Amino acid sequence: MYAIPNMVLEIYNILFEIGNRVERRHAFMALGVAVCLMGAFLMVWGGPVLGENHAGIATVIWIVGIGIIARTRKEMGDRS
């Protein structure tokens, strides 16, 4: 039950240990894409995993992933 939050904390610890800012940005972008894909997976096949009312949880996970990607793009200086 606590495997996913512990995994996310470990990923954040690894990201903060990376010294180069460019590598850190790319790592955060990859984390954001992975979270978005996990949310999309739960939207499609989340019923057997989370039960019948899984759309809300999947949507929140997907929005968190989009937020991570947006924060990464803001740090990169992309305004497009």
Secondary structure, 3 states (H helix, E strand, C coil): CCHHHHHHHHHHHHHHHCCCHHHHHHHHHHHHHHHHHHHHHHHHHCHHHHCCCCHHHHHHHHHHHHHHHHHHHHHHCCCC
